[in-house]
Amino acid sequence: MKQSTAGIDAGGSLIKIVYQENERMHFKKFSINQLDSAISWINISAPSLKVSLTGGKASVIQKKHFQGSIVIPEFQATCEGARFLLARENKSIEENYLIVNIGTGTSWHIVNGEKVERILGSGIGGGTFTGLGSFLTQAQGYQQLTILANEGNKGNVDLLVKDIYESSESPINGDLTAANFAKGKKLNHTEADRLASLSNMIAETIVLLTSQAAAIHQVKSAVIVGSAVVGNPSLRISLDFYMKMVGLTPVFLEKGEYSGAIGAYLTV
């Protein structure tokens, strides 16, 4: 029997797995708290694996389960995976561009021809949304949080530009945020409103840093990958809106959350 190959990205929140069988790529993910279940699933679904690992938990998994595997640096794997997906999904970009990986936190990489370099990192990301969201609401789990965020109105929590100018003509879009969470308890608002405000703040911060990086490196496109935008329409819509507003072209990859796992897989 031909040996199966697999790439595993074990990050701070999720374990993402890509493996090939009969010349077809398969994708699967688990919570990091389900590590044993993930390993059992791999061994049942694709026995006799040849494995390559990446991510913060890669060394732990290697020592415990796959001693013969290799560990690929996370940033290298993510960028290689993103470049592979751009071609696979027919979204190739001719000029230089940024890769913005929004996972538990966020990392920025500049792609210059064949050269890829990490240029920036931030603790703002999906972990912020999940962690701070749990403080702001009674919602349990990522899925509930994303559903609520999509239903909320950030204007009930954020101070908007139009709130400041009121009847006067605003010099910029009145729906833009003047100050995140500035209304505090002055107005009645729901858990959904608080999550919408949180999601918007994360999007604004990421776009602000992306636009600064793009200006420094003179690029116009940003490839968005990472698990934080998956199943999170509030965040994705805001990222798309703000990036276009600052003159950037956002490129969302269909399987972008698996970029690290794919990058690891490609090295097997």
Disulfide bonds with the S-S distance in Angstrom:
none
